[in-house]
């Protein structure tokens, strides 16, 4: 009887522990460093005005930065500036100066190996770091990444499980063979990804815990615009912006069922200047389609999902376009009559594009992110701001 009771207690305690563990939320965190080198300067705004840049990203937020102009590793978060000693920044600066020289040499090597013209701009990038899963006090290594790309294409990557380099293109094979012949290099790479990187990630998370745990709910905006290439079609767009953390669910739904992703145009999740994120999705539909469409957004900061329909907005778009066309026709007539009467002064039509953009705002009144700046352009040719290419 006593044995049965002890066995029952053990099973019960085990089940309680499993239940309590399930109640603890599984968190995913990441630490990545991204280095970018250009074969020559390009006079474009942002990252491309420098021939070399490097940055650290903790859970997608920039924590430090270096470029070939300033040649100093600097903090991008106040808590990094307060917690990390001056010696950390000095050593980091020297490390990135040496990496800048390494990149300059290797961009030239790859250009010659690829037989690329020096008059064109070529880009070499390196991304390395780690991801962990945390549930309560339990921290588990999830994956490590150490990869190189050349002109936006995968060039070389490290297989953490097999402790060897992988060459997806023939031009990378010589480098793979050379690096695999140095076992200590592969051992160091694996050790860094699985141990040292994780230690730094946890340390940074502890230092910036309060700020990093601050979350921000999304602003949700919906747009509807008639296509200029096909007058019988309308483009529906849903934008969620200003949210943090970056994990979000955004769906364009028809009769409350999400449309397949292959029918959707997506910007993918991209960073805003203030450390938050944005995501935009669009779909083109027939103007006379009677189906009910809505934008569905779910984020951890929301008690319940945000759902906005296009029903009213579509009517406004169609009516507004008709109204503008009529207004332009009347304006043209007045212009013609005034010109005929030789009345002094010009009567100019200032609206060159009669397509009206209707915007619906919900949730938050502030609009600090870049995502709120929208342009009226031809349907099917939506030009997004080019993100930092990883």
C-alpha positions in Angstrom: 0.0 0.0 0.0 2.8 2.3 0.9 4.6 1.5 -2.4 1.5 2.4 -4.4 1.1 5.7 -2.5 4.8 6.6 -3.2 4.3 5.7 -6.9 1.1 7.8 -7.1 2.9 10.8 -5.5 5.8 10.6 -7.9 3.5 10.4 -10.9 1.4 13.3 -9.6 4.4 15.5 -8.9 5.7 14.7 -12.4 2.4 15.7 -14.0 2.3 18.9 -11.9 5.8 19.8 -13.1 4.8 19.2 -16.7 1.6 21.3 -16.3 3.5 24.2 -14.7 6.1 24.0 -17.5 3.3 24.2 -20.1 2.0 27.3 -18.4 5.3 29.0 -18.8 5.5 30.9 -22.1 8.2 29.7 -24.5 10.3 32.6 -25.6 12.7 32.8 -28.5 15.6 35.1 -28.6 18.4 35.8 -31.0 21.8 37.6 -31.3 23.2 38.3 -34.7 26.1 40.3 -36.2 25.9 41.4 -39.8 28.9 42.7 -41.7 28.6 44.3 -45.2 31.4 45.4 -47.5 31.1 47.1 -50.9 33.7 46.9 -53.6 33.4 50.7 -54.0 31.3 53.6 -52.6 27.8 54.2 -53.8 26.2 57.5 -53.2 22.8 56.3 -51.9 21.2 57.1 -48.5 21.5 54.7 -45.6 24.0 51.9 -45.4 25.3 52.1 -48.9 27.1 55.5 -48.4 29.8 53.5 -46.6 32.1 50.8 -48.0 31.9 48.8 -44.8 29.4 48.5 -42.0 28.8 46.2 -39.1 26.0 45.9 -36.6 24.8 43.8 -33.7 21.1 42.8 -33.5 19.5 41.5 -30.3 16.0 40.2 -30.9 16.0 42.2 -34.1 17.0 45.5 -32.3 20.2 47.2 -33.2 22.5 47.3 -30.2 25.8 48.5 -31.7 27.1 49.9 -35.0 30.3 50.5 -36.9 31.1 52.0 -40.3 34.1 52.8 -42.5 33.7 56.5 -42.0 33.6 56.8 -38.2 35.6 53.7 -37.6 34.2 53.4 -34.0 32.1 50.7 -32.6 29.3 52.6 -30.8 26.3 51.6 -28.7 22.8 52.0 -30.2 20.9 51.3 -27.0 21.1 53.4 -23.8 21.5 50.3 -21.6 24.4 49.1 -23.8 26.1 52.5 -23.2 25.5 52.3 -19.5 26.4 48.6 -18.8 29.3 47.9 -21.1 32.7 49.3 -20.0 34.9 51.5 -22.2 37.3 48.6 -22.7 34.5 46.6 -24.4 34.1 49.4 -27.0 37.8 49.8 -27.5 38.3 46.1 -28.2 35.3 46.0 -30.4 36.6 48.9 -32.4 39.9 47.2 -33.0 38.1 44.0 -33.9 35.9 45.6 -36.5 38.8 47.6 -38.0 40.6 44.3 -38.6 37.4 42.8 -40.1 37.1 45.8 -42.4 40.6 45.1 -43.8 39.7 41.4 -44.1 36.5 42.2 -46.1 38.3 44.7 -48.4 40.8 42.0 -49.3 38.2 39.3 -49.8 35.8 41.3 -51.9 38.7 41.8 -54.3 39.5 38.1 -54.2 35.9 37.1 -55.0 35.6 39.6 -57.8 38.6 38.1 -59.5 37.4 34.6 -58.8 34.0 35.4 -60.3 35.7 37.4 -63.1 33.5 40.4 -62.3 34.0 43.9 -63.7 35.5 46.4 -61.3 33.3 49.1 -62.7 30.2 47.4 -61.1 29.4 47.4 -57.4 29.7 44.1 -55.6 28.7 43.2 -52.1 30.1 40.7 -49.6 28.1 40.0 -46.4 28.7 37.9 -43.3 26.0 37.0 -40.8 26.7 35.0 -37.7 24.9 34.5 -34.4 22.7 32.2 -32.4 19.1 31.6 -31.3 17.8 30.2 -28.0 14.5 29.1 -26.5 13.7 30.1 -23.0 11.0 28.6 -20.8 11.2 30.0 -17.3 14.7 29.6 -16.1 15.5 26.9 -18.6 17.6 28.1 -21.6 18.1 25.8 -24.6 20.3 26.4 -27.6 18.2 26.4 -30.8 20.5 27.0 -33.7 23.6 28.8 -34.8 24.2 30.6 -38.1 27.5 31.5 -39.7 27.0 32.3 -43.4 28.5 34.4 -46.2 26.7 35.9 -49.3 28.1 37.5 -52.4 25.9 39.9 -54.4 22.9 38.7 -52.4 23.4 35.0 -53.2 24.4 32.3 -50.7 28.1 31.7 -51.0 29.3 29.7 -47.9 27.7 28.5 -44.7 28.7 26.5 -41.6 26.9 23.3 -40.8 26.9 23.4 -37.0 25.8 19.7 -36.6 28.5 18.3 -39.0 31.1 20.9 -38.1 32.0 21.6 -41.7 31.5 24.3 -44.3 28.9 24.0 -47.1 29.5 25.5 -50.5 26.3 26.0 -52.6 28.2 27.4 -55.6 31.3 26.2 -57.3 33.2 29.4 -56.7 33.0 28.7 -52.9 34.5 25.2 -53.1 38.1 26.3 -52.9 37.3 28.3 -49.7 35.4 25.4 -48.2 38.3 23.0 -48.8 40.8 25.4 -47.3 38.8 26.1 -44.2 37.8 22.5 -43.6 41.5 21.6 -43.5 41.8 23.7 -40.4 40.0 21.7 -37.7 40.6 24.3 -35.0 38.7 26.9 -37.1 35.7 24.6 -37.3 35.9 23.8 -33.6 36.1 27.4 -32.7 33.2 28.3 -34.9 31.0 25.6 -33.4 32.0 26.6 -29.9 31.3 30.2 -30.5 27.8 29.6 -31.9 26.7 27.1 -29.2 28.4 28.6 -26.1 30.0 32.0 -26.4 27.3 33.5 -28.5 24.6 32.2 -26.1 26.5 33.6 -23.1 26.6 37.0 -24.7 22.9 36.8 -25.7 21.9 36.0 -22.1 24.1 38.7 -20.7 22.7 41.3 -23.1 19.1 40.2 -22.3 19.8 40.6 -18.6 21.3 44.1 -19.1 18.5 45.4 -21.2 15.7 43.3 -19.7 13.3 46.1 -18.8 13.6 47.9 -22.2 13.6 44.6 -24.2 10.5 43.4 -22.4 8.6 46.6 -23.3 6.2 45.7 -26.1 4.3 47.8 -28.5 0.9 47.1 -30.2 0.5 47.5 -33.9 -1.2 50.3 -35.7 -3.3 48.8 -38.5 -4.1 50.7 -41.7 -6.1 49.5 -44.7 -6.0 50.9 -48.1 -8.0 50.5 -51.3 -7.0 51.8 -54.7 -8.3 51.3 -58.2 -5.7 49.8 -60.6 -4.6 52.1 -63.4 -3.6 49.1 -65.6 -7.1 47.5 -65.3 -10.0 49.8 -64.4 -12.1 46.8 -63.4 -9.7 45.8 -60.5 -9.0 47.2 -57.1 -5.9 46.7 -54.9 -6.5 46.0 -51.2 -3.6 46.6 -48.9 -3.3 46.0 -45.1 -0.4 47.5 -43.1 0.5 46.7 -39.5 3.2 49.0 -38.2 4.9 50.1 -34.9 4.7 46.6 -33.3 7.3 44.9 -31.1 8.2 42.0 -30.7 8.4 41.2 -34.4 6.3 38.1 -34.4 2.9 38.9 -35.8 0.1 37.3 -37.8 -1.4 39.3 -40.6 -4.0 37.8 -43.0 -6.2 39.2 -45.7 -9.4 37.1 -45.4 -12.3 36.4 -47.7 -15.5 35.5 -45.8 -13.2 35.2 -42.7 -11.0 32.6 -44.3 -7.3 33.6 -44.9 -6.3 33.9 -48.6 -3.5 31.6 -49.7 0.0 33.2 -49.4 0.7 32.7 -53.1 -2.2 35.1 -53.9 -0.8 37.7 -51.6 1.9 40.4 -52.2 3.9 40.8 -49.0 6.6 43.2 -47.9 7.7 40.7 -45.2 8.5 41.9 -41.7 10.9 44.9 -41.8 12.3 47.2 -39.2 11.2 50.8 -38.5 13.7 53.5 -37.5 12.5 53.3 -33.9 13.1 49.6 -33.2 9.6 48.5 -34.0 8.5 46.6 -37.1 6.0 46.8 -39.9 4.4 44.3 -42.3 2.3 45.1 -45.4 0.2 42.7 -47.5 -1.9 43.3 -50.7 -4.2 41.5 -53.0 -5.9 42.5 -56.3 -9.6 41.8 -56.7 -12.4 42.5 -59.2 -14.1 45.8 -58.5 -17.6 44.3 -58.7 -16.8 41.4 -56.4 -19.3 41.2 -53.6 -17.3 39.1 -51.3 -16.5 40.4 -47.8 -12.8 41.0 -47.3 -11.1 41.9 -44.0 -7.7 42.4 -42.6 -6.9 40.2 -39.5 -4.0 41.1 -37.2 -2.9 39.2 -34.1 -0.1 40.2 -31.8 1.0 39.3 -28.3 0.2 42.9 -27.1 -3.5 42.6 -28.2 -6.1 41.2 -26.0 -8.1 40.2 -29.1 -7.2 40.4 -32.8 -7.8 43.6 -34.8 -10.2 43.0 -37.7 -11.0 45.7 -40.3 -13.2 45.2 -43.3 -12.9 47.0 -46.7 -16.6 47.1 -47.4 -17.2 50.7 -46.7 -13.8 51.8 -48.0 -14.4 50.1 -51.4 -17.6 52.1 -51.8 -15.7 55.3 -51.0 -12.9 54.5 -53.4 -15.3 53.9 -56.3 -17.5 56.9 -55.5 -14.4 59.1 -55.0 -12.9 58.2 -58.3 -16.2 58.9 -60.1 -16.5 62.2 -58.2 -13.0 63.2 -59.1 -13.5 62.3 -62.8 -16.7 64.5 -62.9 -14.8 67.3 -61.0 -12.0 67.2 -63.6 -14.5 67.2 -66.4 -16.2 70.3 -65.0 -12.9 71.9 -64.3 -11.7 71.3 -67.8 -14.9 72.9 -69.2 -14.5 76.0 -66.9 -10.8 76.2 -68.0 -11.8 76.0 -71.7 -14.5 78.7 -71.3 -12.2 81.0 -69.3 -9.5 80.7 -71.9 -11.9 81.5 -74.6 -12.9 84.7 -72.8 -9.3 85.6 -72.5 -9.6 86.0 -68.7 -6.1 86.8 -67.3 -4.4 84.0 -65.3 -4.1 80.3 -65.8 -6.6 77.8 -64.5 -4.4 74.7 -63.9 -5.6 71.2 -63.1 -3.1 70.2 -60.3 -4.3 66.6 -59.8 -2.5 64.5 -62.4 -3.7 61.2 -60.9 -7.4 60.8 -60.3 -6.9 57.8 -58.1 -7.8 58.4 -54.5 -6.1 56.6 -51.6 -8.5 56.0 -48.6 -6.9 55.2 -45.3 -8.5 53.8 -42.1 -6.7 54.1 -38.8 -7.3 52.0 -35.7 -5.9 51.2 -32.3 -3.2 53.9 -31.7 -3.1 57.6 -32.5 0.6 58.0 -32.8 2.3 57.3 -36.1 6.0 57.5 -35.6 7.0 54.7 -38.0 8.0 55.0 -41.6 5.2 52.7 -42.6 2.6 55.5 -42.4 4.2 57.3 -45.4 2.3 56.0 -48.4 2.5 56.7 -52.1 -0.1 56.5 -54.8 1.3 54.3 -57.6 0.2 52.0 -60.4 -1.5 48.8 -59.3 0.9 45.9 -59.5 4.0 48.1 -59.4 4.2 48.8 -55.7 7.7 49.9 -55.0 8.7 49.2 -51.3 11.6 50.9 -49.7 14.6 48.5 -50.3 15.4 46.9 -46.9 18.9 46.0 -45.7 19.5 42.9 -47.6 20.6 40.0 -45.4 
